[in-house]
């Protein structure tokens, strides 16, 4: 087996995601329904108030919106 380095990672893993992209990544990872307009507005307020993307996901989207 040939050892790999970080240089072998795809470009998208090396790029910095925006705050909202991080929330969307959490939503995809949890198979969450797309956010409503109301949830999007609350996410913007959460970002402006200093919440991390994960905290905002937990508080605004939450596990009750996850579809399995």
C-alpha positions in Angstrom: 0.0 0.0 0.0 1.3 3.4 -0.9 1.0 6.0 1.9 -0.9 9.2 1.0 -0.4 12.7 2.2 -2.7 15.6 2.7 -1.8 16.7 -0.8 -3.9 13.8 -2.1 -7.0 15.3 -0.7 -9.5 16.8 -3.1 -9.5 20.5 -3.5 -12.9 21.0 -1.9 -11.6 19.5 1.4 -8.8 22.1 1.5 -11.1 25.1 0.9 -12.6 27.2 3.7 -16.3 26.9 3.9 -18.5 29.9 4.7 -20.6 29.8 7.8 -23.8 29.0 6.0 -22.0 26.3 3.9 -21.0 24.7 7.2 -24.6 24.6 8.4 -25.7 23.1 5.1 -23.0 20.5 5.4 -24.4 19.6 8.9 -27.9 19.4 7.4 -26.7 17.1 4.6 -24.8 14.9 7.1 -28.0 14.5 9.1 -30.3 14.1 6.1 -32.2 17.1 7.2 -35.0 18.7 5.2 -34.0 22.0 3.4 -34.5 25.0 5.7 -37.6 27.1 5.4 -37.4 30.9 4.8 -38.1 31.4 8.6 -35.2 29.0 9.5 -32.9 30.8 7.1 -33.6 34.1 8.7 -33.0 32.6 12.2 -29.7 31.2 10.9 -28.6 34.6 9.7 -29.5 36.1 13.2 -27.6 33.2 14.9 -24.5 33.9 12.7 -24.7 37.6 13.6 -24.9 36.7 17.3 -21.8 34.7 17.2 -23.1 31.1 17.3 -21.1 28.4 15.6 -22.6 26.6 12.6 -23.1 23.5 14.7 -24.8 25.4 17.6 -27.1 27.1 15.1 -28.0 23.8 13.5 -28.8 22.3 16.8 -30.9 25.2 18.0 -32.7 26.1 14.8 -32.9 23.0 12.6 -32.5 20.4 15.4 -32.8 16.6 15.2 -36.6 16.7 15.0 -36.3 17.8 11.3 -34.1 14.9 10.4 -35.5 12.4 7.9 -34.2 8.8 8.0 
